[in-house]
Amino acid sequence: MQSAGYDIDVHAVAGMRADGAAHTVLDIREPAELAICTIEHSVSMPMQEVAQSVGTLPREHPLIVVCHHGMRSAMVTDFLRKNGFDNAWNLAGGIDVWSRLIEPDMPRY
C-alpha cells in the first residue's frame, strides 16, 4: 500500500533539516533495525505502537514517517492522515534512499 499524494522526497526533508524548519521524523522500524542506523534526532516508535500512542504525536508541524523502504511508513502515514494528522508524510524510499542520497556513510541493510 502506497500513500499516494502523501510522499515526501528525501531532499525535501534534508532541506527542512538544513533550514531548521520545525518537523518530527518518526522512525517506525523495529529495535534491531534501529541498531543498524537512524536519522539523527528522529523519534523511535515501533509500527505496532503507533495506534495506542497517537495522542503523543505532534500535530502542529510536519510529521515525517520513516521505515526501511517506505512501505510500512506508507501504511502508518495513511492511518495518521485518517486520524487527523494533516501534516503526516511518508518518507519516499525510506531510510534506504536516505542513506544512499543524503547520508552515504550511513550503514545500509
MARRO-608124 format. One record per residue: residue number from 1; x negated, y, z of N, C-alpha, C, O in turn; residue in one letter. Coordinates in nm, 4 decimals, decimal comma, m for minus. Layout:
N
{rec NUM {X Y Z} {X Y Z} {X Y Z} {X Y Z} "A"} ...
END
This chain:
109
{rec 1 {m0,0846 m0,1180 0,0000} {0,0000 0,0000 0,0000} {m0,0889 0,1239 0,0000} {m0,1717 0,1393 0,0898} "M"} {rec 2 {m0,0743 0,2108 m0,0961} {m0,1471 0,3367 m0,1008} {m0,0532 0,4496 m0,0645} {0,0655 0,4460 m0,0968} "Q"} {rec 3 {m0,1062 0,5484 0,0020} {m0,0244 0,6634 0,0404} {m0,0347 0,7694 m0,0680} {m0,0982 0,8731 m0,0494} "S"} {rec 4 {0,0278 0,7424 m0,1800} {0,0234 0,8327 m0,2948} {0,0606 0,9734 m0,2524} {0,1629 0,9955 m0,1877} "A"} {rec 5 {m0,0229 1,0667 m0,2895} {0,0026 1,2053 m0,2546} {m0,0516 1,2446 m0,1189} {m0,0558 1,3633 m0,0868} "G"} {rec 6 {m0,0933 1,1478 m0,0381} {m0,1448 1,1775 0,0954} {m0,2936 1,1474 0,1079} {m0,3468 1,1438 0,2189} "Y"} {rec 7 {m0,3603 1,1260 m0,0031} {m0,5042 1,1006 m0,0006} {m0,5808 1,2318 0,0000} {m0,5387 1,3306 m0,0602} "D"} {rec 8 {m0,6947 1,2312 0,0695} {m0,7855 1,3448 0,0678} {m0,9235 1,2923 0,0308} {m0,9663 1,1873 0,0788} "I"} {rec 9 {m0,9909 1,3651 m0,0535} {m1,1221 1,3297 m0,1054} {m1,2298 1,3502 0,0014} {m1,2193 1,4409 0,0839} "D"} {rec 10 {m1,3328 1,2663 m0,0004} {m1,4413 1,2789 0,0971} {m1,5106 1,4145 0,0882} {m1,5554 1,4682 0,1895} "V"} {rec 11 {m1,5194 1,4699 m0,0321} {m1,5846 1,6008 m0,0479} {m1,5022 1,7113 0,0180} {m1,5584 1,8057 0,0736} "H"} {rec 12 {m1,3703 1,7001 0,0122} {m1,2837 1,7988 0,0774} {m1,3020 1,7939 0,2286} {m1,3076 1,8980 0,2941} "A"} {rec 13 {m1,3113 1,6736 0,2839} {m1,3312 1,6602 0,4285} {m1,4700 1,7099 0,4675} {m1,4849 1,7781 0,5689} "V"} {rec 14 {m1,5706 1,6769 0,3890} {m1,7059 1,7265 0,4177} {m1,7079 1,8790 0,4155} {m1,7763 1,9414 0,4967} "A"} {rec 15 {m1,6335 1,9389 0,3233} {m1,6237 2,0844 0,3166} {m1,5563 2,1423 0,4395} {m1,5996 2,2452 0,4914} "G"} {rec 16 {m1,4508 2,0775 0,4864} {m1,3831 2,1222 0,6086} {m1,4799 2,1201 0,7258} {m1,4839 2,2133 0,8062} "M"} {rec 17 {m1,5577 2,0132 0,7347} {m1,6530 1,9992 0,8443} {m1,7618 2,1052 0,8351} {m1,7997 2,1641 0,9363} "R"} {rec 18 {m1,8119 2,1300 0,7155} {m1,9170 2,2306 0,6966} {m1,8673 2,3710 0,7292} {m1,9419 2,4538 0,7813} "A"} {rec 19 {m1,7403 2,3968 0,6979} {m1,6808 2,5285 0,7233} {m1,6343 2,5458 0,8674} {m1,5969 2,6560 0,9076} "D"} {rec 20 {m1,6362 2,4392 0,9446} {m1,5889 2,4465 1,0825} {m1,4379 2,4533 1,0940} {m1,3852 2,4958 1,1969} "G"} {rec 21 {m1,3672 2,4115 0,9887} {m1,2203 2,4130 0,9901} {m1,1680 2,3099 1,0902} {m1,2206 2,1990 1,0998} "A"} {rec 22 {m1,0653 2,3472 1,1636} {m1,0061 2,2560 1,2617} {m0,9502 2,1327 1,1917} {m0,8767 2,1441 1,0936} "A"} {rec 23 {m0,9846 2,0171 1,2415} {m0,9340 1,8902 1,1903} {m0,9745 1,7802 1,2883} {m1,0616 1,8008 1,3729} "H"} {rec 24 {m0,9120 1,6650 1,2768} {m0,9489 1,5479 1,3551} {m0,9642 1,4315 1,2593} {m0,8780 1,4080 1,1746} "T"} {rec 25 {m1,0748 1,3582 1,2729} {m1,0938 1,2348 1,1974} {m1,0557 1,1208 1,2910} {m1,1189 1,1003 1,3946} "V"} {rec 26 {m0,9517 1,0469 1,2535} {m0,9028 0,9340 1,3319} {m0,9513 0,8054 1,2668} {m0,9042 0,7680 1,1594} "L"} {rec 27 {m1,0450 0,7381 1,3312} {m1,1033 0,6145 1,2795} {m1,0262 0,4972 1,3381} {m1,0315 0,4730 1,4587} "D"} {rec 28 {m0,9549 0,4247 1,2533} {m0,8678 0,3164 1,2998} {m0,9309 0,1781 1,2842} {m0,8618 0,0767 1,2946} "I"} {rec 29 {m1,0611 0,1736 1,2593} {m1,1287 0,0449 1,2434} {m1,1461 m0,0247 1,3789} {m1,1290 0,0362 1,4845} "R"} {rec 30 {m1,1798 m0,1508 1,3729} {m1,1996 m0,2331 1,4922} {m1,3366 m0,2050 1,5548} {m1,4273 m0,1575 1,4864} "E"} {rec 31 {m1,3520 m0,2343 1,6857} {m1,4788 m0,2072 1,7541} {m1,6022 m0,2642 1,6838} {m1,7060 m0,1980 1,6800} "P"} {rec 32 {m1,5935 m0,3839 1,6287} {m1,7090 m0,4421 1,5590} {m1,7488 m0,3580 1,4379} {m1,8672 m0,3470 1,4063} "A"} {rec 33 {m1,6506 m0,2988 1,3703} {m1,6796 m0,2120 1,2561} {m1,7403 m0,0801 1,3029} {m1,8327 m0,0277 1,2405} "E"} {rec 34 {m1,6879 m0,0272 1,4127} {m1,7393 0,0985 1,4671} {m1,8850 0,0852 1,5090} {m1,9610 0,1818 1,5020} "L"} {rec 35 {m1,9242 m0,0350 1,5528} {m2,0622 m0,0581 1,5950} {m2,1600 m0,0447 1,4786} {m2,2788 m0,0205 1,5001} "A"} {rec 36 {m2,1118 m0,0600 1,3570} {m2,1978 m0,0504 1,2381} {m2,2212 0,0945 1,2001} {m2,3347 0,1346 1,1744} "I"} {rec 37 {m2,1149 0,1735 1,1965} {m2,1267 0,3138 1,1563} {m1,9995 0,3889 1,1925} {m1,8918 0,3304 1,2029} "C"} {rec 38 {m2,0139 0,5197 1,2114} {m1,8987 0,6063 1,2367} {m1,9258 0,7433 1,1764} {m2,0407 0,7808 1,1532} "T"} {rec 39 {m1,8201 0,8164 1,1518} {m1,8314 0,9560 1,1112} {m1,8431 1,0362 1,2403} {m1,7617 1,0211 1,3314} "I"} {rec 40 {m1,9435 1,1205 1,2472} {m1,9708 1,1972 1,3685} {m1,8470 1,2731 1,4163} {m1,7742 1,3322 1,3366} "E"} {rec 41 {m1,8249 1,2705 1,5461} {m1,7147 1,3396 1,6145} {m1,5764 1,2841 1,5795} {m1,4758 1,3520 1,6004} "H"} {rec 42 {m1,5705 1,1621 1,5269} {m1,4389 1,1038 1,4993} {m1,3796 1,0478 1,6282} {m1,4513 1,0192 1,7242} "S"} {rec 43 {m1,2480 1,0328 1,6284} {m1,1744 0,9739 1,7401} {m1,1418 0,8304 1,7006} {m1,0863 0,8063 1,5934} "V"} {rec 44 {m1,1757 0,7362 1,7858} {m1,1517 0,5948 1,7558} {m1,0226 0,5468 1,8199} {m0,9975 0,5699 1,9381} "S"} {rec 45 {m0,9412 0,4794 1,7393} {m0,8167 0,4199 1,7881} {m0,7828 0,3045 1,6938} {m0,7423 0,3285 1,5800} "M"} {rec 46 {m0,7985 0,1796 1,7390} {m0,7660 0,0673 1,6505} {m0,6247 0,0792 1,5933} {m0,5330 0,1281 1,6593} "P"} {rec 47 {m0,6099 0,0342 1,4717} {m0,4833 0,0458 1,3993} {m0,3633 0,0011 1,4825} {m0,2599 0,0680 1,4829} "M"} {rec 48 {m0,3762 m0,1115 1,5528} {m0,2622 m0,1646 1,6272} {m0,2234 m0,0788 1,7471} {m0,1175 m0,1012 1,8057} "Q"} {rec 49 {m0,3060 0,0193 1,7857} {m0,2742 0,1067 1,8988} {m0,2082 0,2378 1,8562} {m0,1593 0,3119 1,9414} "E"} {rec 50 {m0,2058 0,2674 1,7282} {m0,1562 0,3968 1,6813} {m0,0098 0,4185 1,7184} {0,0249 0,5255 1,7683} "V"} {rec 51 {0,0760 0,3210 1,6955} {0,2197 0,3391 1,7211} {0,2484 0,3744 1,8665} {0,3306 0,4617 1,8942} "A"} {rec 52 {0,1805 0,3066 1,9602} {0,2074 0,3348 2,1014} {0,1361 0,4601 2,1504} {0,1699 0,5113 2,2571} "Q"} {rec 53 {0,0385 0,5110 2,0757} {m0,0381 0,6288 2,1180} {m0,0085 0,7512 2,0335} {m0,0795 0,8514 2,0432} "S"} {rec 54 {0,0945 0,7451 1,9511} {0,1247 0,8528 1,8571} {0,1414 0,9873 1,9278} {0,1087 1,0913 1,8705} "V"} {rec 55 {0,1911 0,9868 2,0500} {0,2110 1,1107 2,1239} {0,0832 1,1803 2,1657} {0,0860 1,2971 2,2044} "G"} {rec 56 {m0,0286 1,1105 2,1584} {m0,1569 1,1699 2,1979} {m0,2312 1,2327 2,0802} {m0,3342 1,2973 2,0993} "T"} {rec 57 {m0,1803 1,2144 1,9604} {m0,2499 1,2632 1,8412} {m0,2134 1,4084 1,8112} {m0,0993 1,4496 1,8323} "L"} {rec 58 {m0,3105 1,4862 1,7618} {m0,2840 1,6276 1,7325} {m0,1957 1,6450 1,6093} {m0,2086 1,5722 1,5109} "P"} {rec 59 {m0,1067 1,7421 1,6168} {m0,0185 1,7748 1,5045} {m0,0510 1,9117 1,4461} {m0,0053 1,9442 1,3366} "R"} {rec 60 {m0,1287 1,9918 1,5169} {m0,1475 2,1315 1,4797} {m0,2518 2,1550 1,3704} {m0,2612 2,2655 1,3170} "E"} {rec 61 {m0,3289 2,0541 1,3373} {m0,4280 2,0683 1,2302} {m0,4413 1,9349 1,1564} {m0,3888 1,8336 1,2027} "H"} {rec 62 {m0,5106 1,9335 1,0425} {m0,5204 1,8102 0,9641} {m0,5734 1,6915 1,0453} {m0,6699 1,7034 1,1208} "P"} {rec 63 {m0,5084 1,5792 1,0276} {m0,5471 1,4530 1,0896} {m0,5898 1,3609 0,9758} {m0,5065 1,3134 0,8986} "L"} {rec 64 {m0,7190 1,3364 0,9664} {m0,7762 1,2565 0,8582} {m0,7928 1,1136 0,9091} {m0,8714 1,0892 1,0007} "I"} {rec 65 {m0,7198 1,0195 0,8507} {m0,7226 0,8798 0,8952} {m0,8211 0,8027 0,8077} {m0,8169 0,8109 0,6849} "V"} {rec 66 {m0,9103 0,7272 0,8737} {m1,0147 0,6557 0,8008} {m1,0228 0,5100 0,8464} {m1,0057 0,4784 0,9642} "V"} {rec 67 {m1,0492 0,4229 0,7497} {m1,0798 0,2823 0,7775} {m1,1986 0,2451 0,6883} {m1,2757 0,3329 0,6495} "C"} {rec 68 {m1,2143 0,1191 0,6558} {m1,3283 0,0766 0,5747} {m1,3152 0,1215 0,4289} {m1,4033 0,1902 0,3772} "H"} {rec 69 {m1,2065 0,0832 0,3627} {m1,1885 0,1156 0,2210} {m1,0671 0,2029 0,1906} {m1,0457 0,2396 0,0751} "H"} {rec 70 {m0,9882 0,2363 0,2904} {m0,8731 0,3236 0,2697} {m0,7387 0,2545 0,2635} {m0,6365 0,3210 0,2463} "G"} {rec 71 {m0,7357 0,1234 0,2769} {m0,6078 0,0516 0,2708} {m0,5327 0,0582 0,4042} {m0,4154 0,0953 0,4077} "M"} {rec 72 {m0,5997 0,0227 0,5127} {m0,5351 0,0296 0,6446} {m0,5005 0,1738 0,6789} {m0,3935 0,2015 0,7331} "R"} {rec 73 {m0,5912 0,2651 0,6472} {m0,5650 0,4062 0,6787} {m0,4488 0,4601 0,5959} {m0,3784 0,5504 0,6412} "S"} {rec 74 {m0,4270 0,4071 0,4761} {m0,3113 0,4480 0,3956} {m0,1818 0,4079 0,4658} {m0,0857 0,4847 0,4679} "A"} {rec 75 {m0,1793 0,2878 0,5230} {m0,0599 0,2425 0,5951} {m0,0352 0,3281 0,7191} {0,0785 0,3656 0,7476} "M"} {rec 76 {m0,1419 0,3585 0,7923} {m0,1276 0,4414 0,9125} {m0,0853 0,5829 0,8741} {m0,0024 0,6431 0,9423} "V"} {rec 77 {m0,1410 0,6361 0,7666} {m0,1020 0,7700 0,7206} {0,0462 0,7726 0,6858} {0,1167 0,8664 0,7229} "T"} {rec 78 {0,0943 0,6711 0,6152} {0,2375 0,6628 0,5831} {0,3212 0,6601 0,7108} {0,4222 0,7298 0,7203} "D"} {rec 79 {0,2798 0,5800 0,8088} {0,3506 0,5729 0,9366} {0,3530 0,7102 1,0036} {0,4580 0,7551 1,0498} "F"} {rec 80 {0,2385 0,7763 1,0088} {0,2316 0,9075 1,0734} {0,3189 1,0094 1,0010} {0,3889 1,0878 1,0651} "L"} {rec 81 {0,3152 1,0089 0,8686} {0,3986 1,1015 0,7912} {0,5472 1,0790 0,8212} {0,6235 1,1746 0,8352} "R"} {rec 82 {0,5870 0,9530 0,8308} {0,7273 0,9208 0,8603} {0,7662 0,9597 1,0027} {0,8845 0,9670 1,0359} "K"} {rec 83 {0,6655 0,9846 1,0862} {0,6899 1,0227 1,2249} {0,6537 1,1685 1,2518} {0,6193 1,2053 1,3641} "N"} {rec 84 {0,6619 1,2503 1,1479} {0,6498 1,3943 1,1652} {0,5113 1,4540 1,1577} {0,4946 1,5727 1,1856} "G"} {rec 85 {0,4116 1,3760 1,1209} {0,2761 1,4286 1,1081} {0,2549 1,4766 0,9644} {0,1990 1,4049 0,8814} "F"} {rec 86 {0,2999 1,5980 0,9368} {0,2896 1,6530 0,8017} {0,1461 1,6823 0,7606} {0,1183 1,7016 0,6423} "D"} {rec 87 {0,0540 1,6858 0,8576} {m0,0867 1,7116 0,8285} {m0,1708 1,5845 0,8327} {m0,2929 1,5930 0,8455} "N"} {rec 88 {m0,1090 1,4666 0,8221} {m0,1834 1,3402 0,8199} {m0,2295 1,3115 0,6774} {m0,1522 1,3230 0,5823} "A"} {rec 89 {m0,3559 1,2742 0,6644} {m0,4163 1,2472 0,5336} {m0,4996 1,1204 0,5394} {m0,5660 1,0933 0,6394} "W"} {rec 90 {m0,4959 1,0438 0,4335} {m0,5750 0,9224 0,4196} {m0,7079 0,9565 0,3521} {m0,7091 1,0151 0,2438} "N"} {rec 91 {m0,8193 0,9203 0,4152} {m0,9499 0,9430 0,3531} {m0,9664 0,8434 0,2385} {m0,9886 0,7245 0,2616} "L"} {rec 92 {m0,9557 0,8919 0,1162} {m0,9613 0,8067 m0,0029} {m1,0936 0,7309 m0,0084} {m1,2009 0,7912 m0,0050} "A"} {rec 93 {m1,0851 0,5985 m0,0169} {m1,2044 0,5152 m0,0255} {m1,2666 0,4815 0,1083} {m1,3605 0,4022 0,1152} "G"} {rec 94 {m1,2150 0,5411 0,2149} {m1,2611 0,5099 0,3499} {m1,4058 0,5457 0,3772} {m1,4687 0,6227 0,3047} "G"} {rec 95 {m1,4562 0,4871 0,4843} {m1,5929 0,5159 0,5262} {m1,6936 0,4612 0,4251} {m1,8085 0,5052 0,4217} "I"} {rec 96 {m1,6510 0,3659 0,3434} {m1,7408 0,3129 0,2404} {m1,7768 0,4218 0,1398} {m1,8942 0,4390 0,1070} "D"} {rec 97 {m1,6779 0,4951 0,0909} {m1,7049 0,6045 m0,0033} {m1,7772 0,7183 0,0687} {m1,8677 0,7800 0,0123} "V"} {rec 98 {m1,7376 0,7462 0,1928} {m1,8065 0,8496 0,2718} {m1,9564 0,8186 0,2796} {m2,0399 0,9069 0,2595} "W"} {rec 99 {m1,9892 0,6931 0,3088} {m2,1303 0,6553 0,3236} {m2,2058 0,6634 0,1910} {m2,3256 0,6915 0,1900} "S"} {rec 100 {m2,1384 0,6396 0,0816} {m2,2056 0,6478 m0,0485} {m2,2237 0,7913 m0,0963} {m2,3280 0,8251 m0,1522} "R"} {rec 101 {m2,1229 0,8762 m0,0748} {m2,1256 1,0099 m0,1340} {m2,1632 1,1225 m0,0384} {m2,2144 1,2255 m0,0822} "L"} {rec 102 {m2,1388 1,1050 0,0907} {m2,1623 1,2130 0,1859} {m2,2814 1,1845 0,2768} {m2,3665 1,2713 0,2964} "I"} {rec 103 {m2,2882 1,0652 0,3318} {m2,3971 1,0274 0,4223} {m2,4653 0,9007 0,3705} {m2,4405 0,7917 0,4221} "E"} {rec 104 {m2,5505 0,9141 0,2693} {m2,6115 0,7955 0,2086} {m2,7033 0,7158 0,3016} {m2,7356 0,6009 0,2713} "P"} {rec 105 {m2,7458 0,7736 0,4132} {m2,8286 0,6995 0,5089} {m2,7452 0,6176 0,6073} {m2,7997 0,5406 0,6864} "D"} {rec 106 {m2,6137 0,6342 0,6022} {m2,5235 0,5605 0,6907} {m2,5220 0,4133 0,6499} {m2,5140 0,3823 0,5310} "M"} {rec 107 {m2,5296 0,3217 0,7479} {m2,5201 0,1788 0,7136} {m2,3864 0,1475 0,6460} {m2,2830 0,2052 0,6795} "P"} {rec 108 {m2,3914 0,0548 0,5500} {m2,2698 0,0112 0,4810} {m2,2470 m0,1356 0,5110} {m2,3401 m0,2096 0,5428} "R"} {rec 109 {m2,1222 m0,1762 0,5005} {m2,0877 m0,3176 0,5218} {m1,9765 m0,3575 0,4292} {m1,9327 m0,4726 0,4313} "Y"} 
END
